[in-house]
Amino acid sequence: MMTVQAAYDLFLEDRRSYCSPRTLETYHCGILLFFRWLEGRFGLPVSCLPLCQEENIYRGYILHLRKSGTRPVTIRSY
């Protein structure tokens, strides 16, 4: 079973072939926030958290960002 971390690593491996280091760093900063939220919600590190098909996870994260006062333009950039 693929983990969240493994899926992200594959995503980065693909992007390294055509994205600038700055773009990759932007991806990294944004995903760290999401990973922290996932780990808090599920109580597992993303390296052990199986990749799931639950659509509400993304929506739950967006709601979390909105409740925390994150600006809409920032949310869209994640």
N, C-alpha and C positions, 0 to 999 in steps of 0.2 A: 504494500500500500504506500502511495506517495504521501509525503508529509508536506505541510505548508512551506517549510524551509526548502525542501528539495524542489518544489515547484518554482519558488522564487529564484533559486540558484539556476535552474534551467532557463528561466526568463532572462536573467542577467547574462548568461552565457551566450544566448542568442543576440541580445542587444549590443554586447561588446564588439561585435563585428561591424557595427555601423553607427553607434552612438558615441558622442564625445565623452570624455571622462567627467566633464561637468554635468552632463545629462544623467550619467550613471550615478553620480553623487546625489543628485536631486531625487532620483528613484529611491536610493538607499535611505535618505533622510525621511521621506514620506512613509516608506514601508516600515521603518522602525516604530513609528507611532502606532501603526496598525497592528504590528506584531505584539507590542506591549498590551494593547487592548485585547487582542485574541488570547494572550496568555492569562490575563486577568479574568477574562470571561470563562475560559475553559480549564484553568488551573494546570495547564501543561505548557512546557516550552514548545515553540513552533517547530523545533527539530523533532518533536515526538507527536505533534498534533497532526492527525490525518487530514488530508485535503478532503473537504466535504462538499456536497452539492447544495447545501442549505442557502437559499437565496436571501433569507432574512439577515444573514450575517453582515452583508454589505450594508443593508439598510440600517441595521442596528448600529453599525459603526458611524454612519452618517448622522444618525440621531444623537449619538454620543458627542460627536464633534459640534453639532448645533447647540446642544445643551451646555457644552463647555464654553460657548461663546466664540467659537472659531468662525471667522468671517466666511460668508458664502463663496467669495472668490478664492479663498484659500482651500476650502473643501473641494471645489471643482478642480483645483490643481493637483489634488491627491489622486 
